[in-house]
Amino acid sequence: MNSDALLKMLADKRDDIMNFRLQLATGVVDNCRRAREARRDIARIKTILREREIFAAKGTSE
């Protein structure tokens, strides 16, 4: 995936967490694991973006 697609997915996962919190507050939670999965997906996406950033910085410094 390219960086634009990853950033879009990151925004979608953040929206998922916000919706989960709203459902939790109103008491209509469908899937309790959804928030945990979304947080882990966010961490994976951020890791990939950071690795790409570091790789690009190494490539220009040498």
Secondary structure, 3 states (H helix, E strand, C coil): CCHHHHHHHHHHHHHHHHHHHHHHHHCCCCCCCHHHHHHHHHHHHHHHHHHHHHHHHHHHHC
